Amino acid sequence: MTLLYTQTVVTLRAPFVVDRYGNETTVRDWTRATRTTVRRVSVQPDQSAEGTGDRAAVVTGWRLITRRGVDVDLGPGDRIEHAGRLLDVDGDVQRYVLGGRHHHTECRLREVSG
């Protein structure tokens, strides 16, 4: 067993808000998010940046990596809870294929504070 994939995360997927006319909006209802626990993944620091404008914001990047042969039901707009942090999926989830078979999954995550 490798020591790399020892972390547990919770994925959150929220439905879109429906307006008073019954139309689905682009806003998510995080109070109704479904939560799924995912074990044996690796979450590693990626990159960070500090805002230079009027707002003192820090954007911290993270990378989630699954072990070989494991995929995660995750997509843009979803969130991850890890080690007391709430992280947004940043962009598309990357699914790596080798020899015609799924090898592993990676995605970038980001946390904005300030």
DRENVEX-672293 format. One record per atom (N, C-alpha, C, O): x, y, z; residue in three letters. Coordinates in nm, 2 decimals. Example, Ala and Ser with C-alpha at 12.3 -4.5 7.8 and 13.67 -1.06 7.14 Angstrom:
// DRENVEX-672293
ATOM, 1.32, -0.57, 0.78, ALA
ATOM, 1.23, -0.45, 0.78, ALA
ATOM, 1.32, -0.33, 0.78, ALA
ATOM, 1.42, -0.33, 0.85, ALA
ATOM, 1.28, -0.22, 0.71, SER
ATOM, 1.37, -0.11, 0.71, SER
ATOM, 1.29, 0.00, 0.79, SER
ATOM, 1.34, 0.11, 0.80, SER
//
This chain:
// DRENVEX-672293
ATOM, 0.08, -0.12, 0.00, MET
ATOM, 0.00, 0.00, 0.00, MET
ATOM, 0.09, 0.12, 0.00, MET
ATOM, 0.19, 0.13, 0.07, MET
ATOM, 0.05, 0.22, -0.08, THR
ATOM, 0.13, 0.34, -0.09, THR
ATOM, 0.08, 0.44, 0.02, THR
ATOM, -0.03, 0.44, 0.06, THR
ATOM, 0.17, 0.52, 0.06, LEU
ATOM, 0.14, 0.63, 0.16, LEU
ATOM, 0.08, 0.75, 0.10, LEU
ATOM, 0.04, 0.84, 0.17, LEU
ATOM, 0.08, 0.76, -0.03, LEU
ATOM, 0.03, 0.88, -0.10, LEU
ATOM, -0.12, 0.90, -0.09, LEU
ATOM, -0.17, 1.01, -0.07, LEU
ATOM, -0.20, 0.79, -0.10, TYR
ATOM, -0.35, 0.80, -0.11, TYR
ATOM, -0.41, 0.77, 0.03, TYR
ATOM, -0.48, 0.66, 0.04, TYR
ATOM, -0.39, 0.85, 0.13, THR
ATOM, -0.43, 0.83, 0.26, THR
ATOM, -0.54, 0.92, 0.31, THR
ATOM, -0.58, 0.92, 0.43, THR
ATOM, -0.58, 1.01, 0.22, GLN
ATOM, -0.68, 1.12, 0.26, GLN
ATOM, -0.82, 1.09, 0.22, GLN
ATOM, -0.84, 1.01, 0.13, GLN
ATOM, -0.91, 1.15, 0.30, THR
ATOM, -1.05, 1.13, 0.27, THR
ATOM, -1.11, 1.27, 0.24, THR
ATOM, -1.08, 1.37, 0.31, THR
ATOM, -1.20, 1.28, 0.14, VAL
ATOM, -1.26, 1.41, 0.11, VAL
ATOM, -1.41, 1.38, 0.10, VAL
ATOM, -1.46, 1.27, 0.09, VAL
ATOM, -1.49, 1.49, 0.10, VAL
ATOM, -1.63, 1.48, 0.08, VAL
ATOM, -1.66, 1.57, -0.04, VAL
ATOM, -1.63, 1.69, -0.05, VAL
ATOM, -1.73, 1.51, -0.14, THR
ATOM, -1.77, 1.58, -0.26, THR
ATOM, -1.91, 1.64, -0.24, THR
ATOM, -1.99, 1.58, -0.17, THR
ATOM, -1.93, 1.76, -0.29, LEU
ATOM, -2.06, 1.83, -0.27, LEU
ATOM, -2.11, 1.86, -0.41, LEU
ATOM, -2.04, 1.93, -0.49, LEU
ATOM, -2.23, 1.82, -0.44, ARG
ATOM, -2.29, 1.86, -0.57, ARG
ATOM, -2.43, 1.92, -0.54, ARG
ATOM, -2.52, 1.85, -0.48, ARG
ATOM, -2.45, 2.05, -0.58, ALA
ATOM, -2.57, 2.12, -0.54, ALA
ATOM, -2.66, 2.13, -0.67, ALA
ATOM, -2.61, 2.15, -0.78, ALA
ATOM, -2.79, 2.12, -0.65, PRO
ATOM, -2.88, 2.14, -0.77, PRO
ATOM, -2.89, 2.29, -0.80, PRO
ATOM, -2.85, 2.38, -0.71, PRO
ATOM, -2.93, 2.32, -0.92, PHE
ATOM, -2.95, 2.46, -0.96, PHE
ATOM, -3.08, 2.51, -0.90, PHE
ATOM, -3.17, 2.44, -0.88, PHE
ATOM, -3.08, 2.64, -0.86, VAL
ATOM, -3.20, 2.71, -0.81, VAL
ATOM, -3.30, 2.72, -0.92, VAL
ATOM, -3.26, 2.76, -1.04, VAL
ATOM, -3.42, 2.70, -0.89, VAL
ATOM, -3.53, 2.72, -0.99, VAL
ATOM, -3.60, 2.85, -0.95, VAL
ATOM, -3.64, 2.87, -0.84, VAL
ATOM, -3.62, 2.93, -1.06, ASP
ATOM, -3.68, 3.06, -1.03, ASP
ATOM, -3.84, 3.05, -1.01, ASP
ATOM, -3.89, 2.94, -1.03, ASP
ATOM, -3.90, 3.16, -0.99, ARG
ATOM, -4.05, 3.15, -0.96, ARG
ATOM, -4.13, 3.11, -1.08, ARG
ATOM, -4.25, 3.07, -1.07, ARG
ATOM, -4.07, 3.11, -1.20, TYR
ATOM, -4.14, 3.07, -1.32, TYR
ATOM, -4.11, 2.92, -1.36, TYR
ATOM, -4.16, 2.87, -1.46, TYR
ATOM, -4.03, 2.86, -1.28, GLY
ATOM, -3.99, 2.72, -1.30, GLY
ATOM, -3.87, 2.70, -1.39, GLY
ATOM, -3.84, 2.59, -1.43, GLY
ATOM, -3.80, 2.80, -1.41, ASN
ATOM, -3.68, 2.79, -1.50, ASN
ATOM, -3.55, 2.77, -1.41, ASN
ATOM, -3.54, 2.83, -1.30, ASN
ATOM, -3.47, 2.68, -1.45, GLU
ATOM, -3.34, 2.65, -1.38, GLU
ATOM, -3.25, 2.77, -1.41, GLU
ATOM, -3.22, 2.81, -1.52, GLU
ATOM, -3.19, 2.82, -1.30, THR
ATOM, -3.09, 2.93, -1.31, THR
ATOM, -2.95, 2.87, -1.31, THR
ATOM, -2.93, 2.75, -1.31, THR
ATOM, -2.85, 2.96, -1.31, THR
ATOM, -2.71, 2.91, -1.31, THR
ATOM, -2.66, 2.92, -1.16, THR
ATOM, -2.54, 2.89, -1.14, THR
ATOM, -2.74, 2.96, -1.07, VAL
ATOM, -2.70, 2.96, -0.93, VAL
ATOM, -2.73, 2.83, -0.86, VAL
ATOM, -2.83, 2.77, -0.88, VAL
ATOM, -2.64, 2.79, -0.78, ARG
ATOM, -2.65, 2.66, -0.71, ARG
ATOM, -2.71, 2.67, -0.57, ARG
ATOM, -2.68, 2.77, -0.50, ARG
ATOM, -2.79, 2.58, -0.53, ASP
ATOM, -2.85, 2.58, -0.39, ASP
ATOM, -2.77, 2.49, -0.30, ASP
ATOM, -2.79, 2.37, -0.29, ASP
ATOM, -2.67, 2.54, -0.24, TRP
ATOM, -2.57, 2.46, -0.16, TRP
ATOM, -2.64, 2.41, -0.03, TRP
ATOM, -2.58, 2.32, 0.03, TRP
ATOM, -2.75, 2.46, 0.01, THR
ATOM, -2.82, 2.40, 0.12, THR
ATOM, -2.88, 2.27, 0.09, THR
ATOM, -2.91, 2.19, 0.19, THR
ATOM, -2.90, 2.23, -0.03, ARG
ATOM, -2.95, 2.10, -0.08, ARG
ATOM, -2.85, 2.01, -0.15, ARG
ATOM, -2.88, 1.92, -0.22, ARG
ATOM, -2.72, 2.04, -0.12, ALA
ATOM, -2.62, 1.96, -0.19, ALA
ATOM, -2.61, 1.82, -0.14, ALA
ATOM, -2.64, 1.79, -0.02, ALA
ATOM, -2.58, 1.73, -0.23, THR
ATOM, -2.56, 1.59, -0.19, THR
ATOM, -2.41, 1.57, -0.16, THR
ATOM, -2.33, 1.63, -0.22, THR
ATOM, -2.39, 1.49, -0.06, ARG
ATOM, -2.26, 1.48, 0.00, ARG
ATOM, -2.21, 1.33, -0.02, ARG
ATOM, -2.29, 1.24, 0.01, ARG
ATOM, -2.09, 1.31, -0.08, THR
ATOM, -2.04, 1.18, -0.10, THR
ATOM, -1.90, 1.17, -0.04, THR
ATOM, -1.81, 1.25, -0.08, THR
ATOM, -1.87, 1.07, 0.04, THR
ATOM, -1.74, 1.06, 0.10, THR
ATOM, -1.66, 0.98, 0.00, THR
ATOM, -1.70, 0.87, -0.05, THR
ATOM, -1.54, 1.02, -0.02, VAL
ATOM, -1.44, 0.95, -0.11, VAL
ATOM, -1.31, 0.93, -0.03, VAL
ATOM, -1.25, 1.03, 0.02, VAL
ATOM, -1.27, 0.81, -0.02, ARG
ATOM, -1.16, 0.77, 0.06, ARG
ATOM, -1.04, 0.73, -0.03, ARG
ATOM, -1.05, 0.71, -0.15, ARG
ATOM, -0.92, 0.74, 0.03, ARG
ATOM, -0.80, 0.69, -0.04, ARG
ATOM, -0.76, 0.78, -0.16, ARG
ATOM, -0.74, 0.72, -0.27, ARG
ATOM, -0.76, 0.91, -0.14, VAL
ATOM, -0.72, 1.00, -0.25, VAL
ATOM, -0.60, 1.08, -0.19, VAL
ATOM, -0.57, 1.07, -0.07, VAL
ATOM, -0.54, 1.16, -0.28, SER
ATOM, -0.43, 1.25, -0.24, SER
ATOM, -0.47, 1.39, -0.27, SER
ATOM, -0.51, 1.42, -0.39, SER
ATOM, -0.46, 1.48, -0.18, VAL
ATOM, -0.49, 1.62, -0.20, VAL
ATOM, -0.36, 1.70, -0.17, VAL
ATOM, -0.31, 1.69, -0.05, VAL
ATOM, -0.30, 1.76, -0.27, GLN
ATOM, -0.17, 1.82, -0.26, GLN
ATOM, -0.18, 1.97, -0.29, GLN
ATOM, -0.26, 2.01, -0.37, GLN
ATOM, -0.09, 2.05, -0.22, PRO
ATOM, -0.09, 2.20, -0.26, PRO
ATOM, -0.04, 2.21, -0.40, PRO
ATOM, 0.04, 2.14, -0.45, PRO
ATOM, -0.10, 2.32, -0.47, ASP
ATOM, -0.06, 2.34, -0.61, ASP
ATOM, 0.00, 2.47, -0.63, ASP
ATOM, 0.13, 2.48, -0.64, ASP
ATOM, -0.07, 2.58, -0.62, GLN
ATOM, -0.02, 2.71, -0.64, GLN
ATOM, -0.11, 2.81, -0.57, GLN
ATOM, -0.22, 2.78, -0.53, GLN
ATOM, -0.05, 2.93, -0.54, SER
ATOM, -0.14, 3.03, -0.47, SER
ATOM, -0.10, 3.17, -0.53, SER
ATOM, 0.01, 3.19, -0.58, SER
ATOM, -0.19, 3.26, -0.51, ALA
ATOM, -0.17, 3.40, -0.55, ALA
ATOM, -0.24, 3.49, -0.46, ALA
ATOM, -0.35, 3.46, -0.40, ALA
ATOM, -0.19, 3.61, -0.44, GLU
ATOM, -0.25, 3.71, -0.36, GLU
ATOM, -0.30, 3.83, -0.45, GLU
ATOM, -0.24, 3.86, -0.55, GLU
ATOM, -0.42, 3.87, -0.41, GLY
ATOM, -0.48, 3.98, -0.48, GLY
ATOM, -0.41, 4.11, -0.46, GLY
ATOM, -0.35, 4.14, -0.35, GLY
ATOM, -0.40, 4.20, -0.56, THR
ATOM, -0.33, 4.33, -0.55, THR
ATOM, -0.43, 4.44, -0.55, THR
ATOM, -0.38, 4.56, -0.55, THR
ATOM, -0.56, 4.42, -0.56, GLY
ATOM, -0.65, 4.53, -0.57, GLY
ATOM, -0.70, 4.58, -0.43, GLY
ATOM, -0.62, 4.57, -0.34, GLY
ATOM, -0.82, 4.63, -0.43, ASP
ATOM, -0.87, 4.68, -0.30, ASP
ATOM, -0.90, 4.57, -0.20, ASP
ATOM, -0.91, 4.59, -0.08, ASP
ATOM, -0.92, 4.45, -0.25, ARG
ATOM, -0.96, 4.34, -0.17, ARG
ATOM, -0.83, 4.25, -0.14, ARG
ATOM, -0.76, 4.21, -0.23, ARG
ATOM, -0.81, 4.23, -0.02, ALA
ATOM, -0.69, 4.14, 0.02, ALA
ATOM, -0.73, 4.00, 0.01, ALA
ATOM, -0.75, 3.93, 0.11, ALA
ATOM, -0.73, 3.94, -0.11, ALA
ATOM, -0.77, 3.81, -0.13, ALA
ATOM, -0.65, 3.72, -0.16, ALA
ATOM, -0.55, 3.76, -0.21, ALA
ATOM, -0.67, 3.59, -0.11, VAL
ATOM, -0.56, 3.49, -0.14, VAL
ATOM, -0.63, 3.38, -0.20, VAL
ATOM, -0.73, 3.32, -0.15, VAL
ATOM, -0.58, 3.34, -0.32, VAL
ATOM, -0.64, 3.22, -0.39, VAL
ATOM, -0.54, 3.11, -0.38, VAL
ATOM, -0.42, 3.12, -0.43, VAL
ATOM, -0.58, 3.00, -0.32, THR
ATOM, -0.49, 2.89, -0.29, THR
ATOM, -0.53, 2.77, -0.38, THR
ATOM, -0.65, 2.73, -0.38, THR
ATOM, -0.44, 2.72, -0.45, GLY
ATOM, -0.47, 2.60, -0.54, GLY
ATOM, -0.43, 2.47, -0.48, GLY
ATOM, -0.33, 2.46, -0.40, GLY
ATOM, -0.51, 2.37, -0.51, TRP
ATOM, -0.49, 2.23, -0.46, TRP
ATOM, -0.51, 2.14, -0.58, TRP
ATOM, -0.57, 2.18, -0.68, TRP
ATOM, -0.46, 2.02, -0.57, ARG
ATOM, -0.48, 1.92, -0.67, ARG
ATOM, -0.52, 1.79, -0.60, ARG
ATOM, -0.46, 1.74, -0.51, ARG
ATOM, -0.64, 1.74, -0.65, LEU
ATOM, -0.69, 1.61, -0.60, LEU
ATOM, -0.65, 1.50, -0.70, LEU
ATOM, -0.66, 1.52, -0.82, LEU
ATOM, -0.59, 1.39, -0.65, ILE
ATOM, -0.54, 1.28, -0.74, ILE
ATOM, -0.60, 1.15, -0.68, ILE
ATOM, -0.58, 1.12, -0.56, ILE
ATOM, -0.66, 1.07, -0.77, THR
ATOM, -0.71, 0.94, -0.73, THR
ATOM, -0.60, 0.83, -0.75, THR
ATOM, -0.50, 0.85, -0.82, THR
ATOM, -0.61, 0.72, -0.68, ARG
ATOM, -0.52, 0.61, -0.70, ARG
ATOM, -0.55, 0.54, -0.84, ARG
ATOM, -0.66, 0.57, -0.90, ARG
ATOM, -0.46, 0.46, -0.88, ARG
ATOM, -0.47, 0.39, -1.01, ARG
ATOM, -0.61, 0.31, -1.02, ARG
ATOM, -0.64, 0.24, -0.93, ARG
ATOM, -0.68, 0.33, -1.13, GLY
ATOM, -0.80, 0.26, -1.16, GLY
ATOM, -0.92, 0.32, -1.10, GLY
ATOM, -1.03, 0.26, -1.12, GLY
ATOM, -0.91, 0.43, -1.03, VAL
ATOM, -1.03, 0.48, -0.95, VAL
ATOM, -1.07, 0.62, -1.02, VAL
ATOM, -0.99, 0.70, -1.05, VAL
ATOM, -1.20, 0.63, -1.04, ASP
ATOM, -1.26, 0.75, -1.09, ASP
ATOM, -1.35, 0.81, -0.98, ASP
ATOM, -1.39, 0.74, -0.89, ASP
ATOM, -1.37, 0.94, -0.99, VAL
ATOM, -1.46, 1.01, -0.89, VAL
ATOM, -1.57, 1.08, -0.97, VAL
ATOM, -1.54, 1.14, -1.07, VAL
ATOM, -1.69, 1.07, -0.93, ASP
ATOM, -1.80, 1.14, -0.99, ASP
ATOM, -1.79, 1.29, -0.95, ASP
ATOM, -1.84, 1.33, -0.85, ASP
ATOM, -1.72, 1.37, -1.03, LEU
ATOM, -1.69, 1.50, -1.00, LEU
ATOM, -1.68, 1.59, -1.13, LEU
ATOM, -1.64, 1.54, -1.23, LEU
ATOM, -1.73, 1.71, -1.12, GLY
ATOM, -1.73, 1.79, -1.24, GLY
ATOM, -1.72, 1.94, -1.20, GLY
ATOM, -1.72, 1.98, -1.09, GLY
ATOM, -1.71, 2.03, -1.30, PRO
ATOM, -1.70, 2.17, -1.28, PRO
ATOM, -1.83, 2.21, -1.20, PRO
ATOM, -1.94, 2.17, -1.23, PRO
ATOM, -1.81, 2.30, -1.11, GLY
ATOM, -1.92, 2.35, -1.03, GLY
ATOM, -1.94, 2.28, -0.90, GLY
ATOM, -2.01, 2.32, -0.81, GLY
ATOM, -1.88, 2.16, -0.88, ASP
ATOM, -1.88, 2.08, -0.76, ASP
ATOM, -1.78, 2.14, -0.66, ASP
ATOM, -1.70, 2.22, -0.69, ASP
ATOM, -1.80, 2.10, -0.54, ARG
ATOM, -1.71, 2.14, -0.43, ARG
ATOM, -1.65, 2.02, -0.36, ARG
ATOM, -1.71, 1.91, -0.36, ARG
ATOM, -1.54, 2.04, -0.28, ILE
ATOM, -1.48, 1.94, -0.20, ILE
ATOM, -1.46, 2.00, -0.06, ILE
ATOM, -1.41, 2.11, -0.05, ILE
ATOM, -1.49, 1.91, 0.04, GLU
ATOM, -1.45, 1.95, 0.17, GLU
ATOM, -1.33, 1.86, 0.21, GLU
ATOM, -1.33, 1.74, 0.19, GLU
ATOM, -1.22, 1.93, 0.26, HIS
ATOM, -1.10, 1.85, 0.29, HIS
ATOM, -1.03, 1.93, 0.40, HIS
ATOM, -1.00, 2.05, 0.39, HIS
ATOM, -1.00, 1.86, 0.51, ALA
ATOM, -0.92, 1.92, 0.62, ALA
ATOM, -0.97, 2.05, 0.67, ALA
ATOM, -0.89, 2.14, 0.70, ALA
ATOM, -1.10, 2.06, 0.68, GLY
ATOM, -1.16, 2.19, 0.73, GLY
ATOM, -1.17, 2.30, 0.62, GLY
ATOM, -1.21, 2.41, 0.66, GLY
ATOM, -1.14, 2.27, 0.50, ARG
ATOM, -1.14, 2.37, 0.39, ARG
ATOM, -1.26, 2.33, 0.30, ARG
ATOM, -1.29, 2.22, 0.28, ARG
ATOM, -1.32, 2.44, 0.24, LEU
ATOM, -1.42, 2.42, 0.13, LEU
ATOM, -1.35, 2.47, 0.00, LEU
ATOM, -1.32, 2.58, -0.01, LEU
ATOM, -1.34, 2.37, -0.09, LEU
ATOM, -1.26, 2.40, -0.21, LEU
ATOM, -1.35, 2.38, -0.33, LEU
ATOM, -1.44, 2.29, -0.34, LEU
ATOM, -1.34, 2.47, -0.43, ASP
ATOM, -1.42, 2.47, -0.56, ASP
ATOM, -1.34, 2.39, -0.66, ASP
ATOM, -1.22, 2.41, -0.67, ASP
ATOM, -1.41, 2.31, -0.74, VAL
ATOM, -1.35, 2.24, -0.85, VAL
ATOM, -1.32, 2.35, -0.95, VAL
ATOM, -1.41, 2.43, -0.99, VAL
ATOM, -1.19, 2.36, -1.00, ASP
ATOM, -1.15, 2.47, -1.09, ASP
ATOM, -1.12, 2.41, -1.23, ASP
ATOM, -1.02, 2.35, -1.25, ASP
ATOM, -1.22, 2.43, -1.31, GLY
ATOM, -1.21, 2.37, -1.45, GLY
ATOM, -1.26, 2.23, -1.46, GLY
ATOM, -1.33, 2.18, -1.38, GLY
ATOM, -1.22, 2.17, -1.58, ASP
ATOM, -1.26, 2.03, -1.60, ASP
ATOM, -1.18, 1.93, -1.52, ASP
ATOM, -1.07, 1.96, -1.49, ASP
ATOM, -1.25, 1.82, -1.49, VAL
ATOM, -1.18, 1.71, -1.42, VAL
ATOM, -1.11, 1.63, -1.53, VAL
ATOM, -1.17, 1.60, -1.63, VAL
ATOM, -0.98, 1.60, -1.50, GLN
ATOM, -0.90, 1.52, -1.60, GLN
ATOM, -0.90, 1.37, -1.57, GLN
ATOM, -0.87, 1.33, -1.46, GLN
ATOM, -0.94, 1.30, -1.67, ARG
ATOM, -0.94, 1.15, -1.65, ARG
ATOM, -0.83, 1.09, -1.75, ARG
ATOM, -0.85, 1.10, -1.87, ARG
ATOM, -0.73, 1.04, -1.69, TYR
ATOM, -0.62, 0.99, -1.77, TYR
ATOM, -0.64, 0.84, -1.81, TYR
ATOM, -0.68, 0.76, -1.73, TYR
ATOM, -0.61, 0.81, -1.94, VAL
ATOM, -0.63, 0.68, -2.00, VAL
ATOM, -0.49, 0.63, -2.05, VAL
ATOM, -0.42, 0.70, -2.12, VAL
ATOM, -0.46, 0.51, -2.01, LEU
ATOM, -0.34, 0.45, -2.06, LEU
ATOM, -0.37, 0.31, -2.11, LEU
ATOM, -0.44, 0.23, -2.05, LEU
ATOM, -0.33, 0.28, -2.24, GLY
ATOM, -0.36, 0.15, -2.29, GLY
ATOM, -0.51, 0.12, -2.31, GLY
ATOM, -0.55, 0.01, -2.30, GLY
ATOM, -0.59, 0.23, -2.33, GLY
ATOM, -0.73, 0.22, -2.35, GLY
ATOM, -0.81, 0.20, -2.22, GLY
ATOM, -0.93, 0.18, -2.23, GLY
ATOM, -0.75, 0.21, -2.11, ARG
ATOM, -0.81, 0.19, -1.98, ARG
ATOM, -0.79, 0.31, -1.89, ARG
ATOM, -0.69, 0.38, -1.90, ARG
ATOM, -0.89, 0.34, -1.81, HIS
ATOM, -0.88, 0.45, -1.71, HIS
ATOM, -0.77, 0.42, -1.62, HIS
ATOM, -0.76, 0.32, -1.56, HIS
ATOM, -0.68, 0.52, -1.61, HIS
ATOM, -0.56, 0.50, -1.52, HIS
ATOM, -0.59, 0.57, -1.38, HIS
ATOM, -0.58, 0.51, -1.28, HIS
ATOM, -0.62, 0.71, -1.39, HIS
ATOM, -0.65, 0.78, -1.26, HIS
ATOM, -0.72, 0.91, -1.30, HIS
ATOM, -0.72, 0.95, -1.42, HIS
ATOM, -0.76, 0.98, -1.20, THR
ATOM, -0.83, 1.11, -1.22, THR
ATOM, -0.76, 1.21, -1.14, THR
ATOM, -0.72, 1.19, -1.03, THR
ATOM, -0.76, 1.33, -1.20, GLU
ATOM, -0.70, 1.45, -1.13, GLU
ATOM, -0.79, 1.57, -1.15, GLU
ATOM, -0.86, 1.58, -1.25, GLU
ATOM, -0.79, 1.66, -1.05, CYS
ATOM, -0.86, 1.79, -1.08, CYS
ATOM, -0.80, 1.89, -0.99, CYS
ATOM, -0.74, 1.87, -0.88, CYS
ATOM, -0.80, 2.01, -1.04, ARG
ATOM, -0.75, 2.13, -0.97, ARG
ATOM, -0.87, 2.18, -0.88, ARG
ATOM, -0.98, 2.18, -0.92, ARG
ATOM, -0.83, 2.23, -0.76, LEU
ATOM, -0.92, 2.28, -0.67, LEU
ATOM, -0.87, 2.42, -0.63, LEU
ATOM, -0.75, 2.45, -0.64, LEU
ATOM, -0.96, 2.51, -0.59, ARG
ATOM, -0.91, 2.64, -0.54, ARG
ATOM, -1.00, 2.68, -0.42, ARG
ATOM, -1.12, 2.65, -0.41, ARG
ATOM, -0.93, 2.76, -0.34, GLU
ATOM, -0.99, 2.82, -0.22, GLU
ATOM, -0.96, 2.97, -0.22, GLU
ATOM, -0.85, 3.01, -0.24, GLU
ATOM, -1.07, 3.05, -0.21, VAL
ATOM, -1.05, 3.19, -0.21, VAL
ATOM, -1.09, 3.24, -0.07, VAL
ATOM, -1.19, 3.22, -0.02, VAL
ATOM, -0.99, 3.31, -0.01, SER
ATOM, -1.02, 3.37, 0.12, SER
ATOM, -0.98, 3.52, 0.12, SER
ATOM, -0.90, 3.56, 0.04, SER
ATOM, -1.06, 3.59, 0.20, GLY
ATOM, -1.03, 3.74, 0.21, GLY
ATOM, -1.12, 3.82, 0.12, GLY
ATOM, -1.11, 3.94, 0.12, GLY
//
